[in-house]
Amino acid sequence: MNDFSQYVELLGRNARKAAFHLARLDGATKVAVLLRIAKAIREGKSALIEANANDLKEASKAGLAPSLVARLILNDKRIAAMADGVEQIAAQTDPVGQVIEGYVRPNGLRITKMRVPLGVILFFYESRPNVTSDAAALCLKSGNAIILRGGKEAFHSNQAIVAIIKTALRDAGVDENAVQFIQTTDRNLIPLILKQDKYIDLVIPRGGESLIRAIVKDSTIPVLKHYTGNCHIYIDAATAGMDEQIRNICVNAKTNYPGGAVCNAVEHLLFHKDVATRLIPQVCADLAKAGVEVRGDAHTRKLYPSAQPTSAADWDTEYLALTISIKVVDSLDEAVAHINEHGSHHTDAILTSDLRAAEQFTRDVDSGSVMVNTSTRFADGGEYGLGAEIGISTDKLHARGPMGATDLTTSKWIVTGNGQCR
Amino acid sequence: MNDFSQYVELLGRNARKAAFHLARLDGATKVAVLLRIAKAIREGKSALIEANANDLKEASKAGLAPSLVARLILNDKRIAAMADGVEQIAAQTDPVGQVIEGYVRPNGLRITKMRVPLGVILFFYESRPNVTSDAAALCLKSGNAIILRGGKEAFHSNQAIVAIIKTALRDAGVDENAVQFIQTTDRNLIPLILKQDKYIDLVIPRGGESLIRAIVKDSTIPVLKHYTGNCHIYIDAATAGMDEQIRNICVNAKTNYPGGAVCNAVEHLLFHKDVATRLIPQVCADLAKAGVEVRGDAHTRKLYPSAQPTSAADWDTEYLALTISIKVVDSLDEAVAHINEHGSHHTDAILTSDLRAAEQFTRDVDSGSVMVNTSTRFADGGEYGLGAEIGISTDKLHARGPMGATDLTTSKWIVTGNGQCR
């Protein structure tokens, strides 16, 4: 373990030094660096595909599930999309230096609250290699150094992407430790790096709940959790004339992402009892036709007998698959209570024509994104207009919901006087 | 320990339920509740003084330091100030419901980012009883439930203040669990309550560094740290004609708070070598005259021989006393590096007439408050115009520097459509 102790300390110290350097860069320099990285990604295509082939070979040897292999693949289109993503981040407004508040106090002190980089970010993520370039670009844009720990399956691909980024940084005269990649997949390193609170300002873990829980437990650094989503759609009593819209939204929210394996897919539908008879048979038939396994409570099964019975565990389950469970509720209050109890505070929607129901739902459901008359699939940084996202925070602190470059900044109070004493 | 397990779970569950209730209150109701609490504090003066007498008796038995006893005392003036504080918080703009951002996407989705209460806050604090009413009022204003854990020395005083608040809450028809007070000073409870992440959204500890470190280590709930301050003033080369201002600011920053026992007092002065000969003798003489023990590096002692020699440990020490240490530096860069290395990222100031030096210092010093030509003692929620403060965050996440009611909120994305699918 001694080696890892020294290694994590080195990663931290290097990152802190790079962060000091990054915080001093002006916006034009950061844009130039990002455009250089995008160009290098396009030009490095064959090296990336070669490294990716190593990962795919190991994945096939290890018998990785086809849906995971699909996420892992780098091809011409995906590499071009990675470069596009970096260019889009380059084109965003620079969050650093923005004045959040500013005023003069009665004693003449000028008070300014200004956005500044957070410093050093430690980022855990899973199998999609494009997350590597997205995360590095978002951190560079916001003036932060990043330490990357990607999924084991994508190790060679991620390593190749970081090598390209580092070359571009060096060529631009920027400290290449702005982007560091942990050169081992050994899990024993994790508890050690999570104690480097002297150097690291924030941990962002994206991945399974058990990984995130382990990180929270071990970390003395603040953690912004990105749990996956147990999302709901509640279909209200006041939905006359909305049948087609409701059918479209429910099917879209479940099936729009291949296999439903995404955090903003809907997992549970709650129907108000007054509309259950009218809507459940049609919505269930649509879902079944789209290849979804439908589960339901007793009331649902009476209206749609092909539904499988739900067990208590269903309501707390994020399927991440083409499975959905359906419950009939007596009231909006019951729907809200169910969602706050069983949901993951990620994204939940109401379908209604009743303004007061919409207002009550958006006020009372304690989730990062609360939607009215649209698909939960829109909970996404790109769809919200943030450019790329580093993840979707299910935390309430600092940032909630889709996180972009601005969420990777903190603020600094700048107080200017001319000799004032207290 | 079994009892504590049940007790902390109960505290958490009660608070979560109260938080749901508080989040639904409109602003006028919250103002009315706060004004009722202020009135009840004024009317409860004799009960408060009686409870406080118990604490003072125990403090005297325990031989508590006079400076701590002084903080503990409740008298007519302090009780009136507590009530005034609650009224000032009542008069603030309600942060809940404020729209931080709002726009329409090309597909017609309306996106709104709105401030909402955080939920449940667990607050650790020390001996001053007025913090109890300030913290409770800030949490009520921002729609949060609070669980209070005050200093052992102020146990009876805090209990009496909370009893008054609870009566006022009940009289106003508000869930009295909005404000809960931990009814034991047993430290074994602490690690257990720090695991109630199901119910508690944020821990704010104010106190000694060792307490805060222990909390960070044990907590699975996000912690906003309020370390005390190791603050600096750097006196730049470009200070011609500023002698009197410099002398006033240095003495004010060190001695304005009785005994210097406050986090925003200055602990270290760094003089640029070009002005050391001119300024060190006068500033040191002023400080000594104000009762300050002056320590200095070799260069300082040559210019002011009565200074005591500094040891390496001095530079990392927050004295919280009438002691100061002085160092001569070769450059602004050296001053910045020293502050970022040895400071606590709380509050640091530069005294200069050079615009570029001021800009470099405010950009490069990595602290919550960075000041130009004024006293570090202004780092305070009241002085920044936030009304009361729940503390001064030395963290970078979520809130940095003095924290008011707005910093006790999070945001929620509200997305409204008319049938959009992805």
Chai-1 contact restraints between the chains, C-beta under 6 A:
chainA,res_idxA,chainB,res_idxB,connection_type,confidence,min_distance_angstrom,max_distance_angstrom,comment,restraint_id
A,I111,B,Y384,contact,1.0,0.0,6.0,A-B,restraint_1
A,L118,B,K396,contact,1.0,0.0,6.0,A-B,restraint_2
A,D201,B,K396,contact,1.0,0.0,6.0,A-B,restraint_3
A,V216,B,T220,contact,1.0,0.0,6.0,A-B,restraint_4
A,T220,B,V216,contact,1.0,0.0,6.0,A-B,restraint_5
A,P222,B,L397,contact,1.0,0.0,6.0,A-B,restraint_6
A,Q245,B,G419,contact,1.0,0.0,6.0,A-B,restraint_7
A,N248,B,C421,contact,1.0,0.0,6.0,A-B,restraint_8
A,N252,B,C421,contact,1.0,0.0,6.0,A-B,restraint_9
A,N256,B,R422,contact,1.0,0.0,6.0,A-B,restraint_10
A,T362,B,I414,contact,1.0,0.0,6.0,A-B,restraint_11
A,S369,B,W413,contact,1.0,0.0,6.0,A-B,restraint_12
A,V370,B,I414,contact,1.0,0.0,6.0,A-B,restraint_13
A,M371,B,V415,contact,1.0,0.0,6.0,A-B,restraint_14
A,V372,B,T416,contact,1.0,0.0,6.0,A-B,restraint_15
A,N373,B,G417,contact,1.0,0.0,6.0,A-B,restraint_16
A,N373,B,N418,contact,1.0,0.0,6.0,A-B,restraint_17
A,T374,B,G417,contact,1.0,0.0,6.0,A-B,restraint_18
A,T374,B,Q420,contact,1.0,0.0,6.0,A-B,restraint_19
A,S375,B,C421,contact,1.0,0.0,6.0,A-B,restraint_20
A,S375,B,R422,contact,1.0,0.0,6.0,A-B,restraint_21
A,R377,B,R422,contact,1.0,0.0,6.0,A-B,restraint_22
A,F378,B,R422,contact,1.0,0.0,6.0,A-B,restraint_23
A,Y384,B,I111,contact,1.0,0.0,6.0,A-B,restraint_24
A,K396,B,L118,contact,1.0,0.0,6.0,A-B,restraint_25
A,K396,B,D201,contact,1.0,0.0,6.0,A-B,restraint_26
A,K396,B,T410,contact,1.0,0.0,6.0,A-B,restraint_27
A,L397,B,P222,contact,1.0,0.0,6.0,A-B,restraint_28
A,L397,B,H398,contact,1.0,0.0,6.0,A-B,restraint_29
A,H398,B,L397,contact,1.0,0.0,6.0,A-B,restraint_30
A,H398,B,H398,contact,1.0,0.0,6.0,A-B,restraint_31
A,R400,B,T410,contact,1.0,0.0,6.0,A-B,restraint_32
A,R400,B,S411,contact,1.0,0.0,6.0,A-B,restraint_33
A,G401,B,W413,contact,1.0,0.0,6.0,A-B,restraint_34
A,T410,B,K396,contact,1.0,0.0,6.0,A-B,restraint_35
A,T410,B,R400,contact,1.0,0.0,6.0,A-B,restraint_36
A,S411,B,R400,contact,1.0,0.0,6.0,A-B,restraint_37
A,W413,B,S369,contact,1.0,0.0,6.0,A-B,restraint_38
A,W413,B,G401,contact,1.0,0.0,6.0,A-B,restraint_39
A,I414,B,T362,contact,1.0,0.0,6.0,A-B,restraint_40
A,I414,B,V370,contact,1.0,0.0,6.0,A-B,restraint_41
A,V415,B,M371,contact,1.0,0.0,6.0,A-B,restraint_42
A,T416,B,V372,contact,1.0,0.0,6.0,A-B,restraint_43
A,G417,B,N373,contact,1.0,0.0,6.0,A-B,restraint_44
A,G417,B,T374,contact,1.0,0.0,6.0,A-B,restraint_45
A,N418,B,N373,contact,1.0,0.0,6.0,A-B,restraint_46
A,G419,B,Q245,contact,1.0,0.0,6.0,A-B,restraint_47
A,Q420,B,T374,contact,1.0,0.0,6.0,A-B,restraint_48
A,C421,B,N248,contact,1.0,0.0,6.0,A-B,restraint_49
A,C421,B,N252,contact,1.0,0.0,6.0,A-B,restraint_50
A,C421,B,S375,contact,1.0,0.0,6.0,A-B,restraint_51
A,R422,B,N256,contact,1.0,0.0,6.0,A-B,restraint_52
A,R422,B,S375,contact,1.0,0.0,6.0,A-B,restraint_53
A,R422,B,R377,contact,1.0,0.0,6.0,A-B,restraint_54
A,R422,B,F378,contact,1.0,0.0,6.0,A-B,restraint_55
